Every structure is written in C-alpha cells, then in structure tokens.
Amino acid sequence: MSQPSSELMIEARAVEKWYPNGFQALRGASLTVRRGEVVVIMGPSGSGKSTFIRTFNALEDFQKGSITVDGIVLSDDLRNIDAVRREVGMVFQQFNLFPHLSVLDNLTLAPVLVRKRPKAEVEQQAWALLERVGIAEQAGKYPGQLSGGQQQRVAIARALCMEPRILLFDEPTSALDPEMVREVLEVMQNLAADDITMVVVTHEVKFARHVAHRVVLMAEGEVVEEAEPEVFFTNPSHQRTRRFLDQIL
Amino acid sequence: MNSQLRRLRAELFATPADAALSLVLITLLGLGAFGFLRWALTQAQWAVVRVNSTLFAVGRYPVEQQWRLWLLTALLVAASGATWGLLRAHPRPDRTGVRWPRNDRLAVGLLALIALAVPWALALTLAIQSRWWGLLLLLVLCRWLAGRHGANLSPTGRRLAALVWPVIYLVGMVLISGGLGLVTVSPSEWGGLMLTLLASSFAILLCFPIGVLLALGRRSDLPLLRWGSVLYIEFIRGAPLITLLFLGQNILGFLLPGGLAPERVWRAAWVLTFFAAAYLAEAVRSGLAAVPRGQLEAARSLGLSYPKALQHVVLPQALRVALPAMVGQFISLLQDTTLLSLIGLLELLGTARTVMANPAFLGRNGEVYLTLALLFWGCCAALGLGSRALERRLDPHAVPSAT
C-alpha cells in the first residue's frame, strides 16, 4: 500500500445541505483527504454519505460550509465546477454506463470531447485500461450485453480514462450479485496501490479493513468517527460507531 | 412439402372449433379476394390511371421542364443506393454484417418487379419505361459499389457522405422551383405525388428540430421557456389541423406586409411543420422521461457540459425510445397532407379530385381512390420499414449476431 503524501486533495469544512423539501441531509460534515489516500465512508442508510461525496464533484449543491478539491474552491462559478469534474472521477452504484455506446466508446467519449485528445490516442489508452480491469475482449460489445460485475469494471475504466486525480465510489458493489462483488473489489484494490486518491462509500468491511488508510463513520449528516481501520473496527471511540459495527459485523 | 402441409394442418385444424373458424375465415377471405379481383380485372377501367399517370405524379408541372424532376429522382435513387450499401458495409461494432442479407436480395427483386411492371401496366412510352429501368440499374449499381468499397471509407468520409442528403435536398429545391439559371416554375404549378412528398418531407425535416427544442423547453428550469413551450404545445394540440391551415392562409397575409407572405404552398407547409412539431415534442418528451437521471449525472461527472451531455448521452437514448412514436407522427403527417386539397392545393388528393371531376372519367372513383391508397400505403410502408431497421440498429440490448 502506497503512503499518502501530506498534500490535501479534498478539504470539506462544516458542510450543510438542505433538500428543496426542507430535509437537512448534511449537518456540518467535515473531512480532509490527502493525496494518494484511500478513505472509506461507512454509515447507516440515510446518514448522508452518498450526498456528501456527491458534493465533492458538485453533483449536489450545498448551502453552508466550504469544499476545496485539488486546490479549487467549489462555488457557484460554473467554470470551477467543470474544472473540478475533470479532475474527479465517479463510479456509481447503478454503473450508469451509456447503453447506446459500445464499451470502447463509453471510455473514449469524455476524453475526446472534454480533453480534446486525439481519438486514436485515447483508444489506445482505453484498450490498456480495459486490459487492466480484465475485459478487453468485450470492447466492441454494448453495456447491456455484459454482466453487472463487468459493467462496473467498465465504469471504473471509464472514470480512469479521464485520468482523474481523485476517484469517488458511491456504493460500487451494492447493486451486484454476491459472486461479482469480488472481481470489482479486486480492481479497486489494485487501483489503491497507485497514486490515485480514492473516497469509497461502501459496506464492504473486508475492503475497508485491508485497503483503506482511514475509515469514516457518518450518521445523521455528520462525520462521527474517523480512524485507521484497525482502530475503527476493534476499538472505536464513539458509542454510535460501536452500535453500527454491532449491526453489520 | 409434406411437413409444411402437416404444419398447416396443426395450425389451422387442430380442434373442431379451430377447423370451423379456419373454414369460415378462409371462405370469407376467398370471397373477398375473388370479388376484388373480378372488379379489378373485368369491371374497373384503369384508363383513368393510365391516362393521368403524369398528373398523379407531378401535377401540372411544365412538360418541357420535367427532365429536372427525372434528374432529381435519379439523384435520390443514387443516394439511397449508396446509403443502403454503406450501411451494410458498416455493421454495428458488435456484429459481423452480411453484405447481401436475404431481405436485401428480396427488396432488390421487389423493386425490379415494380420498375418493370408498373411502367408496362401504365402503358408508358418505351422512352419513359427505359428511364424506370435506368433508375433501377442506378440503384443496384450504387448499392453494389457502396457495399463493396464502403468499408474502406474513413469515419470522416462517412460523416461527409451523410452530408449528401441535405445537399440533395437543397439541390432538389432548386431543381423543382428553378433559379440559378433554370426557368422558374411557380409553386402553383406543382402538384400530385411530388407536392405531397415535398410538403411532408419539408414538414418532417423541420418539425424534428423544433419538436426537440420544444420538448427540452418543456423540461427546462427557466419558467418562461417552460410555460412558453407548454402553452404552444397545448394550443396547437387543441386545434384541428384544418382550422390552422385556413388560419395560416388568411392570417399570414395580414401579419406580413404585402409580398413578404410566402406562397400558398409554403404557407401550408409551414403550418404543417408547426402543427407536427407540437405532437413530436410530446413524443420526444416521453423519450426524455425514459432516460434515467444517472445518465446525465454520469456524463456530467465525466466533465461533459450540459449541452454536450444532452447531445451525446441523453438525446441519443431519448430519441431511440421515442422513435416509434415519432415515426407514427411522421406517417400521420404524410396523410394529413391530404387536407391541403381542402385549401385548394393540388397535391395527390387534390389532383385526384380534378381528375374525377373530368366528365371523361365520371364514375371512376374506385380506381382513383385505390391508386391513391396504394401510393400512400407505399410511402408509409417505406417509412415504417426504415424506422424498424433503425430501431434494430440502435437497440442496445440486441444480442450480437451469431454469424
């Protein structure tokens, strides 16, 4: 496991978010993530963990607090939002592959359109990435013709093809059949060995234990506990964390 | 043969009730077919169609200028053949295409039959008949050439090849109406099938972008845009087309200063366009609603701007879902052009009515209407077949072909 540097990649301070219906999803959540760090966010459903990481690439807005990603302050300025999204990749629970494009075109679409890179060069990179996640032979197929696990690996490769500095995972294995969870986690574990910064919302305890540098517990829109995995799972300092662990372990 | 007979027996005469029903239906069908054939072959006098075939095709378009229409037809046929071949040469990335699938061979056979039989049945002069054969040869030749050499075309070349269609459309406009050195043929001299196809293709081409914009407007976050779109769509959908056509003929003359109001034909074509756009917007809206939210989020999270995400991710999926409904709209639009005859334009139905009003062909309505029905059916069938082929090509869940 590579060691994170001291450079801050994500700095979220006292973020508060209300949905239009008045429900407050985030109540002063704070988190800092350093470069190369793998942070796993756990927590009961409805605790705001998905909402929280979705604010990091401005898929959700927030009303109070501040978020700085890779040195860019997230504000209403649209240019900032586009700049952040270029640097932050996201993997969704439901894969969200583009069903009308072949696997290869799913990977090359954004680099060609957004980074304006030559198509041939991007395709070469895409092949390499598909090779890396173990599905190069499916490059010509459409997402609907792949299994869930394969689709999620394509989704990871698609995010990587933009060469992001940060990867966000929003429950990447929750929609998968049990036997496919492992192939996706293996890919993620390989990534963690690289320099890339990862924030992962997941319920996979094994992954959190062995891959994460830090594990975070969220509850009721706040970060309750932040600790190294060893401490988090064996000797958490908060009652709330113990209750949560009792339920899932 | 024996096995087919057995299958027929199993399908039609499995139980006594099935057998009875089958017998009744076969008798009814047989009687119907017999009656129709007896009328068509012995009683009907097809001279009305034979004599007026040019009128049905192009109305009162000046005879000495009709070469322009033949040229346009030849261009369209060549482009169709080339497009057809190119599509076969470039199958979907997940399929290994066949260059001459069975359906294509059937289609060529059918077209050959039409090109040989129709001019013969219409007793056209040998010179005109040979033009039909020439068109057939042109089609097959372009189909063959594009199918054989199309695979070598680069992606840029393919995109340029698609541009042939708008270019032909513009060239066709010039060929039909004149200008650029050609004698002007005023729209009042256009008619028949040509006017029907011209008005409907104009409306189909233009109502598409307008309809997409209206559908996007209806889902917009900007209240003014949203309410404007809703108001427009609901107003147009609440009014019968015929009243809008009359309105268009009367009001445009008042609204625009003298001379600026377009010719009657164009006024009607614009009304058709704006009418169809409202219905198309609703079809597109249903397609947009079918695209999951996550698609836009995934596109945005990859850094695509909102317009790019719409263009490359959301709209392609929405339009594919909306395709059957949209083509349904186009087909009814094609048939709605018959209403133009009520505002005095001589499109297919209008032409037919002038023919039937001719004392020489009194009482020959059956033959004329049947011909009309066949022509319309042919156009609609072509649209329907094209749309289904497009659906199959775009279907993301289709299993790759085994061959």
Chai-1 contact restraints between the chains, C-beta under 6 A:
chainA,res_idxA,chainB,res_idxB,connection_type,confidence,min_distance_angstrom,max_distance_angstrom,comment,restraint_id
A,N57,B,S301,contact,1.0,0.0,6.0,A-B,restraint_1
A,L59,B,E297,contact,1.0,0.0,6.0,A-B,restraint_2
A,R85,B,S301,contact,1.0,0.0,6.0,A-B,restraint_3
A,R85,B,G303,contact,1.0,0.0,6.0,A-B,restraint_4
A,R86,B,G303,contact,1.0,0.0,6.0,A-B,restraint_5
A,M90,B,S301,contact,1.0,0.0,6.0,A-B,restraint_6
A,F92,B,G294,contact,1.0,0.0,6.0,A-B,restraint_7
A,Q94,B,G294,contact,1.0,0.0,6.0,A-B,restraint_8
A,N96,B,G294,contact,1.0,0.0,6.0,A-B,restraint_9
A,N96,B,A298,contact,1.0,0.0,6.0,A-B,restraint_10
A,F98,B,V313,contact,1.0,0.0,6.0,A-B,restraint_11
A,P99,B,P396,contact,1.0,0.0,6.0,A-B,restraint_12
A,H100,B,P316,contact,1.0,0.0,6.0,A-B,restraint_13
A,H100,B,Q317,contact,1.0,0.0,6.0,A-B,restraint_14
A,H100,B,P396,contact,1.0,0.0,6.0,A-B,restraint_15
A,S102,B,P93,contact,1.0,0.0,6.0,A-B,restraint_16
A,A110,B,L302,contact,1.0,0.0,6.0,A-B,restraint_17
A,A110,B,G303,contact,1.0,0.0,6.0,A-B,restraint_18
A,L113,B,K308,contact,1.0,0.0,6.0,A-B,restraint_19
A,V114,B,G303,contact,1.0,0.0,6.0,A-B,restraint_20
A,G140,B,P93,contact,1.0,0.0,6.0,A-B,restraint_21
A,G140,B,D94,contact,1.0,0.0,6.0,A-B,restraint_22
A,K141,B,D94,contact,1.0,0.0,6.0,A-B,restraint_23
A,Y142,B,D94,contact,1.0,0.0,6.0,A-B,restraint_24
A,Y142,B,P396,contact,1.0,0.0,6.0,A-B,restraint_25
A,G144,B,P396,contact,1.0,0.0,6.0,A-B,restraint_26
A,G144,B,H397,contact,1.0,0.0,6.0,A-B,restraint_27
A,M162,B,L302,contact,1.0,0.0,6.0,A-B,restraint_28
